[in-house]
Amino acid sequence: MRETELAEYTNGELREANQYQAEAKDWNRVVRTELEQPLTSFVSYPERCPLFGDGRFRGNCDGRLFLSLVWHYKALSVADPMMGSGTTKDGVNWLNAQYRGCIEYWGGDLSSGFNATAESPPGEYDLVWLHPPYWDIITYSDDPRDLSARVSYVQYLSRLFESLAQAAKAVRPGGHLAVLLGDIRRRGNYFNPAWEIWAGGPPGLGRLASVIIKAQHACGSDRVGYSSLPDPRIMHETCLVFEKQ
Ligand SMILES: C[S@@+](CC[C@H](N)C(=O)[O-])C[C@H]1O[C@@H](n2cnc3c(N)ncnc32)[C@H](O)[C@@H]1O
C-alpha cells in the first residue's frame, strides 16, 4: 500500500471510529432503540445512561428499567415515593419531550419531607416505582424514619413492608407496583428482601406479574478480590412487579 493510500485508509478507519463513538454517545437514540425492544426478565446496563438522575448520588439506578416498565405498561401516570436524585422524574420528562407525551409524575423522598412508611403518594397512578435503600448498606440520613437506619433486618423488613403497603394504595386497579431491591450478604448470612416480599409481603400488593433480574455493575463490592470471597459475589438486583387487582 502506498503512503497516501495508507493515510486515507487510516483516516477512514479513524473517521469510522469517531463516528462510532459519537453514535455510542447519542443516548437519546440508544434509549429510544432499547425501548422498542420487548422487555424481558433479565436486563443489564453496563454503562450508566447519563440522561436520568445523578450518577454521583449513592445507590442511584440507571433509569432504563423504570422507563421500560412505563413504556411496556403504557403508563400515563407515575409516582416514586423514594425518588433520590430524581432518576424517574428525569425519565418521565424525557419521555414526554421525546414522544410529545403527557405522562403525569409525582415524586417524594424523606429528604424533602415525605415519609413513605407512613404516607401514600397523593392520588392514583398507573405505575408506582419504589427503589428503597438496601437495608443500611448506604446510609442516606440520620433520620430514624429512614429505611437505611441501622436497625435489625427484621425491623428493616417491617419498614419496607410498610412503605410497600403505602405505595400499593396509590396504584389504580389494573395498574402496577414495581420495587427494585438488592440482596445482602453479611457475616456469612444471606438476606433476600425481594424473596421476603414474595413469600410474605403485606396484603394489597396484587398479583405478582413479573420478576426481573437486573445485572449489577460498578458497585462498591467490586473492589473486593474474588479470591477473598467464600461464596459467589452478588451481581444482581431484583425487580418485583405486581398488578393491582
Ligand atoms: C436507593 S435510593 C433511591 C435512588 C433513586 N432511585 C435514584 O436513582 O436516585 C433510596 C432513597 O430512599 C429514601 N428514603 C429512605 N427512607 C425513606 C422514607 N422513610 N421515606 C421516603 N424516602 C425514604 C432515601 O432518602 C433515598 O433517596
The ligand as an SDF file (V2000), in Angstrom:
LIG
                    3D

 27 29  0  0  0  0  0  0  0  0999 V2000
  -31.8480    3.7150   46.6800 C   0  0  0  0  0  0  0  0  0  0  0  0
  -32.2150    5.3930   46.9670 S   0  0  0  0  0  0  0  0  0  0  0  0
  -33.1960    5.8280   45.5670 C   0  0  0  0  0  0  0  0  0  0  0  0
  -32.3100    6.2350   44.4130 C   0  0  0  0  0  0  0  0  0  0  0  0
  -33.0620    6.7160   43.1920 C   0  0  0  0  0  0  0  0  0  0  0  0
  -33.7800    5.6390   42.5490 N   0  0  0  0  0  0  0  0  0  0  0  0
  -32.0780    7.3360   42.2080 C   0  0  0  0  0  0  0  0  0  0  0  0
  -31.8540    6.7530   41.1300 O   0  0  0  0  0  0  0  0  0  0  0  0
  -31.5030    8.3760   42.5320 O   0  0  0  0  0  0  0  0  0  0  0  0
  -33.3320    5.3070   48.2700 C   0  0  0  0  0  0  0  0  0  0  0  0
  -33.9780    6.6160   48.6770 C   0  0  0  0  0  0  0  0  0  0  0  0
  -34.9500    6.3470   49.6890 O   0  0  0  0  0  0  0  0  0  0  0  0
  -35.0420    7.4730   50.5110 C   0  0  0  0  0  0  0  0  0  0  0  0
  -35.7180    7.0790   51.7620 N   0  0  0  0  0  0  0  0  0  0  0  0
  -35.2550    6.3530   52.8010 C   0  0  0  0  0  0  0  0  0  0  0  0
  -36.1860    6.2000   53.7390 N   0  0  0  0  0  0  0  0  0  0  0  0
  -37.2950    6.8380   53.2960 C   0  0  0  0  0  0  0  0  0  0  0  0
  -38.5980    7.0410   53.8320 C   0  0  0  0  0  0  0  0  0  0  0  0
  -38.9660    6.5750   55.0310 N   0  0  0  0  0  0  0  0  0  0  0  0
  -39.4910    7.7530   53.0620 N   0  0  0  0  0  0  0  0  0  0  0  0
  -39.1370    8.2650   51.8510 C   0  0  0  0  0  0  0  0  0  0  0  0
  -37.9080    8.1150   51.3140 N   0  0  0  0  0  0  0  0  0  0  0  0
  -37.0000    7.4020   52.0150 C   0  0  0  0  0  0  0  0  0  0  0  0
  -33.6170    7.9310   50.6720 C   0  0  0  0  0  0  0  0  0  0  0  0
  -33.5670    9.2890   51.0420 O   0  0  0  0  0  0  0  0  0  0  0  0
  -33.0510    7.6800   49.2680 C   0  0  0  0  0  0  0  0  0  0  0  0
  -33.1220    8.8460   48.4820 O   0  0  0  0  0  0  0  0  0  0  0  0
  1  2  1  0
  2  3  1  0
  2 10  1  0
  3  4  1  0
  4  5  1  0
  5  6  1  0
  5  7  1  0
  7  8  2  0
  7  9  1  0
 10 11  1  0
 11 12  1  0
 11 26  1  0
 12 13  1  0
 13 14  1  0
 13 24  1  0
 14 15  1  0
 14 23  1  0
 15 16  2  0
 16 17  1  0
 17 18  1  0
 17 23  2  0
 18 19  1  0
 18 20  2  0
 20 21  1  0
 21 22  2  0
 22 23  1  0
 24 25  1  0
 24 26  1  0
 26 27  1  0
M  CHG  2   2   1   9  -1
M  END
$$$$
